Amino acid sequence: MPPAALIPRGTDVAGTWFAQTSAGDAIVLAWQVPGPDPFRLEHGVVVWRRFTDGGAPWRPVFGETYDASGTPVLGITATTQDVTGDGSEDALVFAETGGSGSCGVYSVLDLAAGTTVYRRSVCDTQIAPSTQPVGLSLTQAVYAPGDAHCCPSAIRETVLTFGGDGDWHTASSTTSPT
C-alpha cells in the first residue's frame, strides 16, 4: 500500500519510518496539509500496525494532529528504536516549532501499545535514543545569568530510563562547562 493511502485525504506525506514491535510491524507517517505559508500548515503523525488476527491486516493504532492555529510546527522527524527497554521499537518524534533555540516537542510513542509514553516541549535541548542504558539522552544548554543565547556556560547530559512503573527516571546526569 502506498504511504499516501495511509494519511488523511488532502494531505502530503512528510516522512515515513518503519519499526518492528512485539505486537507486529509498524509504519510511522508524518503528514502535512499543503499550503503557501510554512508557518500555518497543519501537521500530524499516524501509526499503522500489522495484525495477524484475521481482520484487516494493517490498522491505525495512533494519531496526533499539530493544529496550525496553535504553536506552528515547521516539520516532523522521527527515529525508531527501543527507548522504553521492552525489546520492542518505539518512535521518538520531534515536532519542530523553530526559533533560535531549535524549539519543538519531543514525544515517545510506544508503537506496540499505540500510546504516548513521553512528551516534552523544549528549546536549546536535543533528545536522542540512548543504548547504554536503553532510554533517552538529553543534551541541554545551561545558561548562567548574563550568558548570551549563543553561548551557554555549560552543557548538561542526562540519560533517562523508562521504569516498570510507567515513569521516566534519571540514570545519569553530568554538567560540563563549555
Number of C-alpha atoms within 10 A of each C-alpha: 6 6 15 15 9 19 22 14 9 10 17 16 20 17 16 17 15 18 20 20 21 12 14 16 17 27 21 27 24 27 25 25 18 15 11 7 7 15 16 18 19 22 25 23 24 20 25 23 24 18 15 10 7 6 8 9 11 17 14 16 16 18 16 12 13 17 14 16 11 9 14 20 26 18 22 23 18 21 19 22 23 24 27 25 17 15 13 19 24 31 26 24 22 24 23 21 20 16 10 9 15 13 19 25 16 22 19 22 24 22 29 19 15 18 15 16 16 16 14 11 14 17 17 18 18 18 20 18 22 17 14 11 15 20 24 25 23 17 19 19 21 18 16 11 7 9 11 10 11 10 13 18 17 15 18 15 18 17 24 22 21 20 13 10 7 10 11 17 13 12 16 12 13 10 15 10 9 10
